[in-house]
């Protein structure tokens, strides 16, 4: 049965859009302009026409800078936000239009890990309470002993001593808390984990511990990850495929090895060149002009044009479509399409 | 003579039940125009070092002993009057978060002119002209207009560049930058770092760069101090330390980076956590996490000493060096 499904991606995101209204009430939409009162609505275009697949068993990393919409994508897929338009399919069926009750059976297959382990664990619940709650919720038939056994097993697997279960989150360090947050996601035996910057709040030596744990869980449980991060060295290590997001649009999707050895989109190239290297004495980073525009007044054409050294009239007026490249990557750039990048 | 000379600096915090030692007898020098990196994880004491240099440690913290000689003058014993003259003028500090460093109710111009007038006999117009020149140096477009804007009207990267411009306003000899780009995106970080490097080199300004990012230290600094639990555990030329770290903690820190392992393979992690300051283990503070620890390490604190090119605080460093050489010969 499962073999038949191997070909279809686990998650299909089609034309996903999300806008957040800036003006909350009717009064706020009123603007005084040129001597008269008009109504206008402003919205943050957080995610614009994003199409992505997550295949079974892979770790798809979504990278980009702050404000590029990567966390919004994660929250949309997890069902924490409702898309403005577009569709999300999970295991062949559409999930973005489900009611809370209809979504319920899927919740134990899809789990999420958040960035800040200080905020994602309830400070008034002991670790045992925090870990037992999801097990009991999703397995009402479990006896108390079975619940306890499950929690102990998961705590062992993430390297947190089960005898600590009586303690409260504030008694743990950041790295341990993030392990506990991962344990909580694993207690219900999910198949798909959405991790939103799970290690960026942690120190370097602790980051390695948590990344190792997530890699182990991937191997031993056959997990599929949607991994949101801004840290490219983590992507290179953890991801099997990468999607680069800029201002809510996908610039480039490629296998990790392809993306790092042969980045094509000018933004991907700039991003890779900006990572501080250990051994290289001389940074030769590509300096981007300007700053990231706000996603309120979106430029008409390519979202990256205002900072791109290769932008021309076409980029100004027409938004580039993602086009398949010979090496299998997907790139949305007129300059790449027209072969203007590497000339001269 | 070096520009800055720190000797046996010890900072303590008097808590309700006990007194914790946040900095434990650290000593280092910064030569004129030299760029020094201070690396470590949270709780290592790197930010406290930066604050202590500016005499910004406030109660319940205090400098217990040691001296901070800036051009021969001891900052620790300095009067408030003299400190006010020095801060911003001879040495200035760049903080982590550009959102909170600038005063939100004053325009950029007011903040820059205020700084200049506090230290120099200038007319308002002259000060404004200097501010414009400094903003141009940090690549701010149309600086005349920016002077009349408020911080909230500018992006994070622009704010941090303005903070750098303010730090450079009075041509200081030393800049202390505490995680100056941690709150910023990578492409902006790369711009800011390049700018800081360029300005320090062209104006011969000394820089103390406090960061957790070894990549940044590697690209920005000439010498590096590695800190752990309030002590300097390794010091030397940055290239030496990155390419051939001697202390097991430094080795662990560098090996734990994802770049150091083949993609998809298990990262070489350091077990355990940095001890909290209230609960530092006896002996070498790193010994519970160290795979080479011996009984000596568990009882006696290693002094920092010169081994070849670098200074290391580790009892076992000679044994490790010898073993490393043997392995190299066998290989």
Interface residues (C-beta under 8 A of the other chain):
Chain A: X65 X66 X173 X175 X176 X203 X204 X205 X206 X207 X208 X209 X211 X212 X215 X216 X230 X232 X233 X234 X236 X237 X238 X256 X257 X270 X271 X273 X274 X275 X276 X277 X278 X279 X280 X281 X283 X285 X287 X288 X291 X292
Chain B: X41 X42 X155 X157 X158 X185 X186 X187 X188 X189 X190 X191 X193 X194 X212 X213 X214 X215 X216 X218 X219 X239 X242 X243 X252 X253 X254 X256 X257 X258 X259 X260 X261 X263 X264 X266 X267 X268 X269 X270 X271 X273 X274
